[in-house]
């Protein structure tokens, strides 16, 4: 038989097991750790680990390390992504066991607590959403995502969303937020903004989320974002005004863009009176220069 047929048979065999189906269903709504899957399914950790190994071998799940923890999720990229989505679409949406498992996962993650968006951020959120109306976000990377406030706002408008932050507590909180918001296209990663674990030209939109102004090497971090940008992509520069003021931040934006071969649109102060944020869009002035 063809390799593709053998793989399909392997996937059918994996999905014939009720526990494995529950694991796939859970990992399709949120990226989950082994301990979470063990707690939700109420199975032993060795058994769950064995199931996860088989599901990864069948390419129904993928694993990744985030700090000291390993997480599992349904892959959203790859040559087989379409056939995998079609196969998993056969799983019934109204299965009571899937709903119970998702509810258990939500309760498990409420231990971290939740916060509501601040009213002061509404104008910023509106400005970001306006940027998505005329042009889709595509594959989105949020560098310095914190607890996921922008991920939660923009994920439904993007194809794939990756949030990067160095704080493990912030990433754990953000995972809970993505689950509560019902955003399975989001994933969280640990990473250094000057050396990120992604391929060249992987993202359509990159947000430098209030991280450059206080960075030790802001130009290096900006250059790393340019490396990750697809042809025709854009970088959103966002920073709180703070002590630097609008003029000071504007000068820094111009300096960072020029140093990395980017063309900077006129930054927008939010709100216009007594601004708290400065938002700007940078696009490659010359892709060949930006990639150099």
N, C-alpha and C positions, 0 to 999 in steps of 0.2 A: 504493500500500500504506500501511497504518497506520504511524505512526512507530515503534511498538513492534515491528512486524514487520521494518522496516528495520534497527532496532538489533539484533534477533536474528540477522538475516542477516549483519550486520557482525561480530557475535561468532563466528558459525560460520566465517566467512572467516578471522578472526584465528586461530582454533583449528585451522585446517587446516594451519598451518605448524608443523613439529616443534619449532623453536627457541622460537617463541612459546608453545607448550604447555608446554615446559620452564620458561619464565620464570613463567608463571602458576602452575604447580605449586610452584615454589620460593617464590613470594611468597604462597602460601596457607599455608605452614608457618612463615614468618618474614618480617618486613619486611627488605628487602635494598637495599643501595646499588648503584649502577651498577658500581662497581669490583668488588664481590662477584659480581654476576651475570656480569660479563665473565670473571672468574677461573674461576668454576664451569663456565660453558658453553664456555669457551675459544674465544669468538668475539671479533671486534674490537669496540672500544668504540663506534665510529660505528654499526655494525650493531645492537648491542644497544640503543643509544639510540633508533634508528629504530623498532625493534620495540616498545620501551616506549611510545614516543609513540603508536603505532597501538593498542596495548592499552589505553592510557588513553582514547583517543578512543572505543574500543568499550565503555568503562566496565567492563572486566574488571579493571583495576588503577587505583589512585590513587597520586598522588605527593604527598610533603610534604617540607618542608625542616626539617632539624634541625641548627642551627648552620651549619657550612660544607658539610654533606652533604645530598644529596637521597636519600630512600628511597622504595621502592615496596612496596605491599601490596595484597592483594585487599580491596576495600571491605567493611565489615561493616555499614554503615548505608545508608540511602537507600530510596527507594520501590521500587527494583528488586532489593533485597538477596535476597529470597526466590527470584525467578526466576534470579538469578545463581547462588545456591547450588545450585539444582536443575540448572542447566546444568553447573556444575563438578563436581557429584557424578557425572557421567557419565565423568569421567576415571578410569581404572583405578587402584585402590590398589596393585596388584601389578606396576606397570610398573617393570622393572629400571632404566631410565634415570632415573626420578624418584628412586629410592633412591640411585643413584650420585651424583646431583646434591646430594641432601640430605647425604650423607656428606662430600662435598667441602666443602660450606658449613660443616659442623661442624668439619672439620679446619682450615679457614681461620680460624675463630673461636677455636680453641684457643690461638692465639698470645697471646691476652689472659690465659690462665690461668683457673683456677676455684678457688673456695673452698667449703668445706662449711659448713653452718649450725652455729653454735656451740651446744654442749650447753646453755649458760646461757639460750638463747633458747627452749628447748622449752616452758617454762611460758607464755611470752608467746604462742607459736604456738598452744598449746592454747586459751588464752583467746580469741584471735581466731577460731579455728575454731568455738568454742562459740557465738559471736555469729552465725554463719552458719547454724546448725542450725535455729533457729526462724524465721529470716527470711532470704530469699535476698539476695544482694548486688546482683543486677541489673547495671547499668552502674557500674563501679567506677573511681574516680580515686584514685591514690596520689600525694599531693603531698610531694615529698622522698623519692622511691623509692630513691635511691642505686643500689646494685648489684642491686636487684630481689629481695631476700630475701622481702618480703611479697607481691610480685607472684607469685612462684613458689609461695608457700604458698596463695594465695587465688584464683588465676586459674581453676582448674578449677571453682570454685564460683560464678563470675560469668559473665555473658553477654558483656560487653565490658570490657576492662581497659586503662586508660591510666596510664602512669607518667610523672611529671614530675620533672625534676631539672636543676639548672643546670650540673652537672659533665659534660662530654662523655665523659670516660673512664668515669665511672660508667654512663652510658647505654649506651655501647658494650659494657661488661661485661654489663649487664643484658640486652641483646639476645642475647648469646651464651647466657646462662643460660636465657632463654625458649626458644631453639632446642633446647638440650639437654634441657629439660624437656618439649618437645613441646606448647607452649602458643601456638597460632597466633592466639588472640584477644587477645593483648597487643600494645600499641604503646607506644613511648617518645617523649617530646617534651621539647624545651627550653622552659623557661618561668619567669617570675617569679611567685612565689606570690601576689603582690598584684595581678597583672594577667595572667590566664591566657587563652589563645586559644581559649576554648570558649564555647558559647552558654549563655544563661540556662537553668536547669533541665535540664541535660543528664545528670546522674548521680544514681543511686539511693543510692550509698554513696561517701563521700569520707573518705579517711584523711589527716589532717595528721600526717605521719610524722616525729616528733621534730624539727620545724622551728620551732614557734612560740616556744618558751622562749628561744631566742637570736635571734629575729627583731627587726629595728629597729622594725617596725610590726605587731605581732602581731594587733591588732584589725582592721587593714585586710586582712590575709591571711585572717583568720577571716570577715570580711564577704564577701570574694571567694569563699570556699568556700560560704557561704550562697547567694550568687547562682547558683552552678552546681548547687545541689541541687534535685532534682525534688520535687514535692509528695509528702509522705509519706516523704521520704528521711531519711538520718541521717548525721551526721559523727562519725567516730571520732577522738578526740584521744589521741595517744600521745606520751609524752615520757619520756626517761631521767631518773631522779631527780636524779643529780648533786649539785651543791652546794645547790640550792634546797630539797631535802628534800620529803617528801610533803606537809606542811602548806603550804609555799610554793607548790608546783605546784597543789595543790587550790584555793588562793585565786586563782591566776592563771586556772585553768580557769573558775571561777565568774565572775570579772571579764570574761573574753572572751565567755562565753556570754551574760551579761546585756547586754553592750554590743551584741550582734548579734541580740537577740531570740530566743535559743535556750534551750531547757529542758535542763538538765544532769542526767543520771542520776548516782547516787552513783559516783564514780570507784573503780576497783579497783586495789589495789596488787599488783604481781606481782614476786616471790612475796610472800606476806603477811608473812613474816619477812625482815627486811633487804631490802626491795624494791629492785629495779633499774629498774622501769618503773611508770608510772601510766597507766591506760587508762580512758577515759570515753566515753560515748555522748551526743551532743547532738542534739536534734530541735527543729524549729521550734515555739516556744510559740504563735506566731500567724504564719501564713505572710505575712499582709499586713504585719505589723511587720517580719519578717525581710527582706522584699523591698524595704522602704522605703530 
